[in-house]
Amino acid sequence: MFNITENDYSIVEKEDSVFQGVKLKTGTWKDVIVVYGQVGVKESPELDIATLTFNYTVQDPADFNIDELNEDESFKNYLGAVLQYIITDSLENGGHIGESTTDSHTESSS
């Protein structure tokens, strides 16, 4: 559905937060920053599939309305694709998430 690469996001830090955010660098939601919360996997053995589940908080909505983002299924699916890429890339490269792509972010949230 989405073809996510390392160019589509960066891991950012915000001065007043202990959590790292993920800044979307390309596409429809460019410049939106989210913080992922609890992540899990729901398995369905009878269908032989697994579904990635996660919570997130919009840390900086850029030029978007937070409520509209939170209701937008395409936005949620995009965040899922980004998270899946981050996890897969980390596992394949044996590194830690955000290890080499950390940017400094000090903008205030709306």
C-alpha positions as a printed NumPy array, in Angstrom:
array([[  0.   ,   0.   ,   0.   ],
       [  2.742,   2.502,   0.981],
       [  6.35 ,   2.224,  -0.142],
       [  8.131,   3.599,   2.942],
       [ 11.893,   4.205,   2.94 ],
       [ 14.325,   5.812,   5.367],
       [ 13.821,   9.057,   3.412],
       [ 10.174,   9.319,   4.489],
       [ 10.773,   9.974,   8.176],
       [ 13.322,  10.982,  10.775],
       [ 13.566,  10.37 ,  14.495],
       [ 13.45 ,  13.689,  16.339],
       [ 13.881,  14.882,  19.892],
       [ 11.901,  17.655,  21.495],
       [ 13.403,  19.652,  24.328],
       [ 10.374,  19.339,  26.631],
       [  9.71 ,  15.627,  26.025],
       [ 11.481,  12.47 ,  27.163],
       [ 10.102,  10.586,  24.135],
       [ 11.52 ,  10.625,  20.639],
       [  9.116,  11.511,  17.878],
       [  8.859,  10.457,  14.271],
       [  8.744,  13.357,  11.827],
       [  7.118,  12.601,   8.49 ],
       [  9.368,  14.101,   5.819],
       [  7.445,  13.361,   2.623],
       [  3.941,  12.876,   1.34 ],
       [  0.535,  14.17 ,   2.361],
       [  1.361,  14.568,   6.065],
       [  4.808,  16.138,   5.632],
       [  6.157,  17.765,   8.839],
       [  3.664,  16.056,  11.178],
       [  5.428,  14.634,  14.247],
       [  4.014,  11.66 ,  16.152],
       [  5.136,   9.725,  19.181],
       [  4.341,   6.018,  19.071],
       [  3.135,   4.475,  22.304],
       [  2.351,   0.852,  23.036],
       [  3.037,  -1.457,  20.095],
       [  1.777,  -5.007,  19.762],
       [  0.988,  -7.785,  17.32 ],
       [ -2.379,  -9.533,  17.105],
       [ -2.121, -12.953,  15.527],
       [ -4.958, -14.73 ,  13.766],
       [ -3.842, -18.37 ,  13.358],
       [ -7.031, -19.359,  11.522],
       [ -6.375, -16.701,   8.861],
       [ -2.574, -17.077,   9.078],
       [ -2.067, -13.325,   9.468],
       [ -0.727, -10.928,  12.052],
       [ -1.792,  -7.327,  12.561],
       [  0.398,  -4.577,  13.974],
       [ -1.374,  -2.592,  16.687],
       [ -0.125,   0.679,  18.153],
       [ -1.053,   3.833,  19.986],
       [  0.279,   7.214,  18.985],
       [  0.083,  10.858,  19.958],
       [  0.392,  13.727,  17.511],
       [  3.2  ,  15.805,  19.007],
       [  3.165,  18.474,  16.296],
       [  0.339,  18.559,  13.714],
       [  2.234,  20.94 ,  11.379],
       [ -0.504,  22.615,   9.294],
       [ -3.121,  19.967,  10.101],
       [ -5.92 ,  19.738,  12.642],
       [ -5.133,  17.095,  15.299],
       [ -8.737,  15.878,  15.495],
       [ -8.926,  15.447,  11.726],
       [ -5.624,  13.537,  11.719],
       [ -6.835,  11.223,  14.495],
       [-10.023,  10.447,  12.532],
       [ -8.263,   9.894,   9.183],
       [ -7.945,   6.159,   8.44 ],
       [ -5.407,   6.822,   5.668],
       [ -3.223,   8.726,   8.144],
       [ -3.421,   5.846,  10.638],
       [ -2.564,   3.326,   7.915],
       [  0.398,   5.47 ,   6.85 ],
       [  1.636,   5.637,  10.459],
       [  1.334,   1.839,  10.609],
       [  3.404,   1.491,   7.444],
       [  6.075,   3.838,   8.818],
       [  6.174,   1.941,  12.119],
       [  6.42 ,  -1.392,  10.314],
       [  9.343,  -0.076,   8.268],
       [ 11.111,   1.262,  11.372],
       [ 10.741,  -2.063,  13.2  ],
       [ 11.749,  -4.189,  10.203],
       [ 14.733,  -1.971,   9.385],
       [ 15.907,  -2.084,  12.988],
       [ 15.641,  -5.874,  13.158],
       [ 17.408,  -6.376,   9.83 ],
       [ 20.271,  -4.03 ,  10.687],
       [ 20.696,  -5.096,  14.295],
       [ 20.619,  -1.5  ,  15.465],
       [ 18.464,   0.471,  17.788],
       [ 15.525,   2.5  ,  16.57 ],
       [ 16.605,   6.063,  15.926],
       [ 20.272,   5.28 ,  16.383],
       [ 21.589,   7.01 ,  13.306],
       [ 18.736,   9.218,  12.1  ],
       [ 18.185,  11.481,  15.115],
       [ 17.499,  15.133,  14.329],
       [ 17.104,  17.873,  16.917],
       [ 13.588,  19.286,  17.142],
       [ 12.765,  22.187,  19.409],
       [  9.583,  23.667,  17.893],
       [  6.622,  24.182,  20.184],
       [  3.489,  22.122,  19.649],
       [  0.187,  23.831,  18.781]])
